[in-house]
Amino acid sequence: MNSPSLPRLSWALGLALLLSSCALNHKNSHLPALIVERLSWMDDVAEAKRAKGLPIYDPVREAELLRTMTQRGVAAGLKEENVRRFFTGQMQAAKVVQEEWLQQHPQGVISNEKVPDLKQTVRPALDAIGQKMITSLATQRSPAESAAALVEACERLARAGYSKAASQRALKGLEAGLAP
């Protein structure tokens, strides 16, 4: 019976470690990526609200969204408080991004494209991202994995160019959502 040579065994062990590291990173990177993806829609939200004369802050819509996401999160096995605080942070970050966009574009964006449709396009996309966020939040994580997700979210938000104010709110929500 031949035993594997040491170099061959080391290579196999290295490959196994690399693959497990990639799986760990994938688990951590999904939620940070979703946070950035959700915020990337906020320019469209701000433009649609500006064009229709709607305010950034819509307490009725926010309460409805928070209630729906909390119910979905609890159904997925998450703690109600964690889900509520996670989405509160994401909605606060979204409002900051929208306000910043409106300050930078007081007259909107002049282009050949029509104004994004909140009901038909934007909100369904945001709802789908929200559901993915719940699924990702429900993934079991060690404290080290949660910490790594926070670091990655911070890095992704910075790379995407989000302000400190928006990033802090999103990260505070993420921290609450990942709490044991």
C-alpha positions in Angstrom: 0.0 0.0 0.0 1.4 3.3 -1.0 1.1 6.2 1.3 0.9 9.7 -0.2 4.1 11.6 -0.3 4.5 14.6 2.0 4.5 17.3 -0.8 1.3 15.8 -2.2 -0.3 15.7 1.2 0.7 19.3 1.9 -0.8 20.4 -1.4 -4.1 18.6 -0.6 -4.2 20.1 2.9 -3.5 23.5 1.5 -6.2 23.2 -1.1 -8.7 22.1 1.6 -7.8 25.1 3.8 -8.1 27.4 0.8 -11.6 26.0 0.0 -12.8 26.3 3.6 -11.4 29.8 3.7 -13.3 30.7 0.5 -16.5 29.2 2.0 -16.0 31.2 5.1 -15.4 34.4 3.2 -18.5 33.7 1.0 -20.7 33.4 4.0 -19.4 36.6 5.4 -19.3 38.6 2.2 -22.9 37.9 1.1 -24.6 40.2 3.7 -22.1 43.1 3.3 -22.6 42.9 -0.5 -26.4 43.0 0.0 -26.1 46.1 2.1 -24.1 47.9 -0.6 -26.5 46.6 -3.3 -29.5 47.9 -1.4 -27.9 51.3 -0.9 -27.1 51.4 -4.6 -30.8 51.7 -5.3 -31.1 54.9 -3.2 -30.2 57.3 -6.1 -33.2 55.9 -8.0 -35.4 56.1 -4.9 -34.4 59.8 -4.4 -34.9 60.7 -8.0 -38.4 59.0 -8.1 -39.4 60.8 -4.9 -38.1 64.1 -6.1 -39.9 63.8 -9.4 -43.2 63.0 -7.6 -42.7 65.6 -4.8 -42.6 62.9 -2.2 -40.6 63.3 1.0 -37.6 61.2 1.9 -39.1 60.2 5.2 -42.4 58.3 4.9 -43.2 57.0 8.4 -46.2 54.9 7.2 -44.1 53.1 4.5 -41.2 52.6 6.9 -43.4 51.2 9.7 -45.0 48.8 7.1 -41.6 47.7 5.8 -40.2 47.2 9.2 -43.2 45.1 10.3 -43.0 43.0 7.2 -39.2 42.4 7.5 -39.5 41.6 11.2 -42.2 39.1 10.5 -40.2 37.4 7.8 -37.1 37.4 10.0 -38.9 35.8 13.0 -40.4 33.2 10.6 -36.8 32.5 9.5 -35.8 31.9 13.2 -34.3 35.3 14.0 -34.8 37.3 17.1 -37.4 40.0 16.5 -35.3 42.8 18.1 -32.2 41.9 15.9 -34.2 42.0 12.7 -36.0 45.3 13.7 -32.7 46.9 14.6 -30.9 45.6 11.5 -33.5 47.0 9.1 -33.9 50.2 11.1 -30.1 50.8 10.5 -30.4 50.0 6.8 -33.4 52.3 6.4 -31.6 55.1 8.2 -28.6 54.6 6.0 -30.9 54.7 2.9 -32.4 58.0 4.0 -29.0 59.6 4.5 -28.0 58.4 1.0 -31.2 59.8 -0.5 -30.7 63.2 1.3 -27.1 63.4 0.1 -28.2 62.6 -3.5 -30.9 65.3 -3.4 -28.4 67.9 -2.1 -26.0 67.0 -4.9 -28.8 67.0 -7.6 -31.4 69.6 -6.5 -32.9 69.6 -10.0 -32.6 65.9 -10.5 -30.6 64.2 -13.2 -31.3 65.3 -16.8 -31.1 62.3 -19.1 -33.0 60.5 -21.7 -34.0 57.8 -19.2 -37.4 58.1 -17.6 -37.7 58.5 -13.8 -37.5 55.1 -12.0 -40.9 53.7 -11.0 -41.0 53.1 -7.3 -43.9 50.6 -7.3 -43.1 48.6 -10.4 -39.3 48.5 -10.4 -37.5 49.8 -7.3 -39.6 48.5 -4.4 -39.8 44.9 -5.8 -36.0 44.9 -6.2 -35.6 46.2 -2.7 -38.0 43.6 -1.3 -36.0 40.9 -3.0 -32.8 42.2 -1.5 -34.5 42.4 1.9 -35.5 38.7 1.7 -31.9 37.8 0.8 -30.7 39.8 3.7 -33.0 37.8 6.1 -31.7 34.6 4.6 -28.2 35.7 5.1 -28.8 36.9 8.6 -30.3 33.5 9.5 -27.0 31.8 8.6 -25.2 30.7 11.7 -22.0 32.6 12.4 -19.3 32.4 15.0 -18.4 35.6 16.8 -15.3 35.8 14.6 -17.3 35.4 11.4 -19.7 38.2 12.6 -16.7 40.4 13.3 -15.3 39.6 9.8 -18.7 40.5 8.2 -18.6 43.9 10.0 -15.1 44.6 8.7 -16.0 43.6 5.2 -19.1 45.7 5.2 -17.1 48.7 6.4 -14.6 48.1 3.6 -17.3 47.6 0.9 -19.2 50.7 2.0 -16.0 52.8 1.8 -15.1 51.3 -1.6 -18.6 52.2 -2.9 -18.1 55.8 -1.7 -20.8 56.0 0.9 -20.5 58.8 3.4 -19.4 58.2 7.0 -23.0 59.1 8.1 -24.6 56.5 5.9 -22.0 53.9 6.6 -22.2 54.3 10.4 -26.0 53.7 10.3 -25.7 50.7 8.0 -23.0 49.2 10.2 -24.8 49.8 13.4 -27.8 48.0 12.0 -25.6 45.1 10.8 -24.0 44.8 14.2 -27.4 44.6 15.8 -28.6 42.1 13.3 -25.6 39.8 13.9 -25.9 40.1 17.7 -26.4 36.8 19.5 
